[in-house]
Amino acid sequence: MSATPLMAQYAKVKESYPDTVLLFRVGDFFETFDEDAKTASKVLGITLTRRANGAAGDVPLAG
């Protein structure tokens, strides 16, 4: 399955920093994805939602 270019870029950066919560700039906003989104949602009390990820399906999102 193929991820969107945004999520492919996110995965590449996350691979370099696997033990950190990665805040990824998307336009004027910072978003967290996947397990980072679940952590951010719980710790910061923000809504956990989902983002379309092309043919790879949806991915958790908070931001």
C-alpha positions as CSV (number, residue, x, y, z in Angstrom):
1,M,0.0,0.0,0.0
2,S,1.2,3.5,-0.8
3,A,1.2,6.4,1.7
4,T,0.7,10.0,0.7
5,P,3.8,12.1,0.1
6,L,3.2,13.9,3.4
7,M,3.0,10.7,5.4
8,A,6.0,9.2,3.5
9,Q,8.0,12.3,4.6
10,Y,6.7,12.0,8.2
11,A,7.8,8.3,8.3
12,K,11.3,9.2,7.1
13,V,11.7,11.9,9.7
14,K,10.2,9.7,12.5
15,E,12.6,6.9,11.6
16,S,15.5,9.2,12.5
17,Y,13.9,10.1,15.9
18,P,11.9,7.0,17.0
19,D,11.9,7.8,20.7
20,T,10.5,11.3,20.4
21,V,7.0,12.8,19.9
22,L,7.3,14.4,16.5
23,L,5.4,17.6,15.9
24,F,5.1,17.8,12.1
25,R,4.3,21.2,10.5
26,V,1.4,21.0,8.0
27,G,0.7,24.5,6.7
28,D,0.2,26.8,9.6
29,F,-0.4,23.9,12.1
30,F,1.7,21.3,13.9
31,E,0.2,17.8,13.9
32,T,1.1,14.5,15.4
33,F,0.4,11.2,13.8
34,D,0.0,7.5,14.7
35,E,1.3,6.6,18.2
36,D,2.5,10.2,18.7
37,A,-1.1,11.4,18.1
38,K,-2.4,9.0,20.8
39,T,0.2,10.2,23.2
40,A,-0.4,13.9,22.5
41,S,-4.2,13.5,22.7
42,K,-3.9,11.8,26.1
43,V,-1.2,14.1,27.6
44,L,-2.5,17.5,26.2
45,G,-6.2,16.7,26.3
46,I,-6.7,17.4,22.6
47,T,-9.0,15.5,20.2
48,L,-7.8,12.4,18.5
49,T,-9.0,12.0,15.0
50,R,-7.9,10.3,11.8
51,R,-6.3,11.5,8.5
52,A,-6.6,9.9,5.1
53,N,-3.3,8.2,4.1
54,G,-3.9,7.3,0.5
55,A,-4.2,3.6,-0.3
56,A,-2.5,2.8,3.1
57,G,-5.7,3.8,4.9
58,D,-6.3,6.2,7.7
59,V,-3.8,7.2,10.4
60,P,-4.5,8.6,13.9
61,L,-4.0,12.5,14.0
62,A,-4.0,15.0,16.8
63,G,-2.9,18.6,16.5
